[in-house]
Amino acid sequence: MKKIQMVDLTSQYEKIRNEVNAGIQEVIDTTTFIKGGKVNDFQADLEKYLEVKHVIPVGNGTDALQIALMALGLKPGDEVITPTFTFIATAEVVALLGLTPVVVDVDFDTFNINLDSLRKAITPKTKAIVPVHLFGQNADMEEILKIAKEHNLFVVEDACQSIGSVYTFSDGRKVHSGCMGEIGCTSFFPSKNLGCFGDGGAIFTNNDELAAKMRAIANHGMVVRYYHDVVGVNSRLDSIQAAVLQVKLRSLNDYIAARQHAAAYYNAVFSTTDKLIIPAENENSTHVFHQYTLKLNGVDRAALIKHLNDKGIPAMVYYPVPLHLQKAYQDARYKAGDFPVAEKLSNCVMSLPMHTELSEEQLKYITEAVMEAI
């Protein structure tokens, strides 16, 4: 049996080696390393896949979030609401821009933003909501958009873990993750469902004015060369990464299906015990399983992870500390116990290997090892 990894990028690459190598060689041959060429091609392909009007490729997912917030014209002190159970980048960009991060609790079942907690956090200073589609499943966007409309708030979707997921509205409309609010953001970090061979990210929008502004911000605030209309940053997806992503995008639906197959295998085994709570799947959102995250019920997490590691099986905790308890974000407004669901999740979640190359043999070995331990 092959070595088990959290993400097996080597085996994935072997299947697309010739296409990827040819794309990279084309970039080298044309020496179009920045902008144009493969970047434009990938941008067009992703716009078609997502059925969104504008894709703006950028340097990474964190840049995507920062540029999105910069484009909204928010002022220092304006409040931006985001869940406390997420990766740090979501709040990081808010703080870096001099805005005020306001964190809220999440749902125990889905890991996504809790609507009651969201409603209670809105004040006259609130200007935007950043829902995070955590682990590959969309938050309840229909209700979030209703709340945003009621309070005249922007919605910036953090779709860094959910590209390819589809949300179904009550009227039957199906919309891709990241394409429902004013702006959506994603990451192409190598381990993502659509990952490059370095750093990369993108911003999505159907708003022409916002798209033009974000393109300028990502390019030093420049539309006409050497004429700078707004304060910007330097954030761009390079052509080699675009070449890789263009090839991988063709297989994204297959990659999603492989992850869903692995998740179904895990679910079938783990649903037989009350010591493990399998990931909940919303009926109005597909789940693309960027992570397969269990909730442990009366199980010693550290002992279980050690048991798995001893058998050559990696396991991770996403995330061990919620935002409001992180040292960098300690705030007099928040204390331990304020967000009980997020704090409980931080103490009981565990993620197992999840990627496109998991074999039946590996899945059997992993599930047997987990069941043996508990």
Order of alpha helices (4+ residues) and beta strands (2+ residues): alpha-alpha-beta-alpha-beta-alpha-beta-alpha-beta-alpha-beta-beta-beta-beta-beta-alpha-alpha-alpha-beta-beta-alpha-alpha-beta-alpha
